[in-house]
Amino acid sequence: MSLGGQIVIFIIIWMIVLFIVLPLNIVSQAENKKISLGTDPGAPAQPRILSKFFKTTVASLIIFAIINLLTYFEILNLREFFSQ
């Protein structure tokens, strides 16, 4: 797989994992009973975005490494898979 293909696959994996990780461990302002003026009560009280970005990156690297090893040893051939 070329470098450009690897970058595209990593970005796709990262985005999918990010949307899986974002709603985890969210406490809304309404549940916390501290609603900031001008915000939606369902907005997260503490979103912890940097922590979620880090977890997303680690999980994406692991998934990408598995996919990269499978394609390197030709256990998974993406060109044949997508050409059918």
C-alpha positions in Angstrom: 0.0 0.0 0.0 1.3 3.4 -0.9 2.0 6.2 1.7 -0.9 8.2 0.4 -3.2 5.2 0.7 -2.0 4.6 4.3 -2.6 8.2 5.3 -6.2 8.1 3.8 -7.0 4.8 5.6 -5.6 6.2 8.9 -7.7 9.3 8.7 -10.8 7.3 7.9 -10.2 5.0 10.9 -9.4 8.0 13.1 -12.7 9.8 12.2 -14.8 6.6 12.8 -13.1 5.9 16.1 -13.6 9.6 17.1 -17.3 9.5 16.5 -17.4 6.3 18.6 -15.4 7.8 21.5 -17.1 11.2 21.6 -20.3 10.3 23.4 -18.7 8.1 26.0 -18.6 9.3 29.6 -20.6 12.5 28.9 -22.4 14.2 31.8 -24.7 17.0 30.6 -25.1 20.3 32.3 -28.7 19.4 33.2 -27.5 16.2 35.0 -24.8 18.2 36.7 -27.3 20.9 37.7 -24.9 23.7 36.6 -26.3 25.1 33.4 -24.2 27.9 32.0 -26.2 31.0 30.8 -26.8 30.8 27.0 -26.0 27.2 26.5 -28.1 24.1 25.9 -28.9 22.1 29.0 -27.8 18.9 27.1 -24.4 20.3 26.4 -21.5 18.4 28.1 -20.4 19.9 31.4 -16.8 18.7 30.9 -16.3 17.3 27.4 -12.6 16.3 27.9 -11.8 16.7 24.2 -8.0 16.3 24.6 -8.4 13.0 26.4 -10.8 11.8 23.8 -8.4 12.8 21.0 -5.6 10.9 22.7 -7.7 7.8 23.2 -8.9 8.0 19.6 -5.3 8.3 18.3 -4.1 5.3 20.3 -7.1 3.1 19.3 -6.7 4.2 15.6 -3.0 3.4 15.6 -3.7 -0.1 16.9 -6.4 -0.7 14.4 -4.3 0.8 11.6 -1.3 -1.4 12.6 -3.4 -4.5 12.4 -4.8 -3.6 9.0 -1.3 -2.6 7.8 0.1 -6.0 8.9 -2.7 -7.9 7.3 -2.2 -6.1 4.0 1.6 -6.4 4.2 1.5 -10.2 4.6 -1.3 -10.3 1.9 -3.8 -11.9 4.3 -6.1 -9.0 3.4 -5.8 -7.6 -0.1 -7.7 -4.3 -0.4 -7.3 -4.0 -4.1 -9.0 -7.4 -4.7 -11.6 -6.6 -2.1 -12.7 -3.3 -3.6 -12.4 -4.4 -7.3 -15.2 -7.0 -6.9 
